[in-house]
Structure formats: structure tokens, C-alpha cells
Amino acid sequence: MDAPSPVSPRFRELAGQLAAQVRELAALGWTPATSSNFSLRLDERHLVITISGRDKSRLGVDDLMVVDLDGKAVGSSHRPSAETLLHTQLYRRLPEVGCVLHTHSRTQTVASRLYCGAGGVRLAGYELLKAFHGNDTHESEVIVPVLPNSQDMATLAAHVDVLFDGGPLWGYLIDGHGLYAWGRDLAEARRHLDAFDFLLGCELDLCLLRAGR
């Protein structure tokens, strides 16, 4: 299979779709100070991913690039996100994954700090749990793992590998950092991201209410 060109119609179509979604997330305040990174599967061996350091509120097609599943740039001298390995890990391990979204909303970041000691956040009894692929009832629970932060992406990726050995997973938090969520396509990944952020916000509100009793 030939390497896809970063100027091909297919690349530009997917990059345009992803850029539009990222600008929406930036408008919500979920990508402060050029943080966050986003990707879409291009084919079995390549993905479209954000170029490091770009302003997500103004993201356009030229702010995305192609990398292979080893994280190496294809047809570009730009540097991909520093966390590219966490994206490629998901695409390699889960062939059904078509999109990965990583944001730094205030809710996600605060939740990651509050629950880092427990190692995760338990979400149970919420109707919105049905937003996650494969869940069809509120009578279930989803555990959102919270990983210790590290600037060593190989170390973080090793922690994520352990998580997958424990069962189905739709996302995880990194302490003091933000949330990774994914799905079979862009729409599903965004649905999972939105559901996580809302439910984490509910848990934070409940903590405040219980503390105020």
C-alpha cells in the first residue's frame, strides 16, 4: 500500500472534518493554550493528526498532518503532537477505532486531580451511560481510569496497555492533564467525549454538595 499524500483529496476531506470538530471544542474552552491533540484513522497504517503547538481555535487543514502507526511523519517536515504515541497505540491495539480526541476541559482536569489517588472515577446509575458504545442501560457502571502523568510517552502507553487487559474501555484521564476518548468514527468519539465531560461534572457537583451538608 502506498503512503497517502497529505495533499490528497481523502486527506483533505478528513482533515477538514476533524479541524471543524476541533474548532467547536476550542470554542467550549476545552483546548487552552494550544493544548490537546486529535486524530482520525486514514487507512490501516496511517492517521491524520494535529501538528504540535497549533492554535486549536483557528485549526485548519494545513494544521494537520499524516503519520504512520509508528508515529513517523509522512510527506511532511512538521512535528506531530508530542503525545502521538498515545494515539497510535489505540489504532494499533483496537482496529475498530477510527478517531481519538484528547481535551483539557476544566472539568476533566479537576476530576483527574481529585480522583488520582483512587486511580479512577466510578460512574454508575446515570441514564447517559447509554451514550457509550455497547451500553444499553443505566443499570451499569463505567470506570474512568486516572493514570499518573509523565512526560515519557512510552511510560504512559505502558500504563494504558495494562488498562486494556481489564476489559472494555472508552476513555481515560491523566492526572493534572485531561481526557482521552475514542470511538469508531468522529461522531462516536465526540459523543463519548461529551458524555464523559458531563458525567465527570456531575460527580464533581455531587462532591461539593456532600461536602456542604
HELIX and SHEET records of a PDB file:
HELIX    1   1 PRO A    9  ALA A   27  1                                  19    
HELIX    2   2 PRO A   32  THR A   34  5                                   3    
HELIX    3   3 LYS A   56  ARG A   58  5                                   3    
HELIX    4   4 VAL A   61  ASP A   63  5                                   3    
HELIX    5   5 THR A   84  ARG A   93  1                                  10    
HELIX    6   6 ARG A  106  LEU A  114  1                                   9    
HELIX    7   7 GLU A  127  ALA A  131  5                                   5    
HELIX    8   8 MET A  153  PHE A  164  1                                  12    
HELIX    9   9 LEU A  186  ALA A  211  1                                  26    
SHEET    1   A 9 ALA A  73  VAL A  74  0                                        
SHEET    2   A 9 LEU A  64  ASP A  68 -1                                        
SHEET    3   A 9 HIS A  46  THR A  50 -1                                        
SHEET    4   A 9 ASN A  37  ASP A  43 -1                                        
SHEET    5   A 9 CYS A  99  THR A 103 -1                                        
SHEET    6   A 9 LEU A 179  GLY A 183 -1                                        
SHEET    7   A 9 GLY A 171  ILE A 174 -1                                        
SHEET    8   A 9 GLU A 141  LEU A 147  1                                        
SHEET    9   A 9 GLY A 120  ALA A 124 -1                                        
END                                                                             
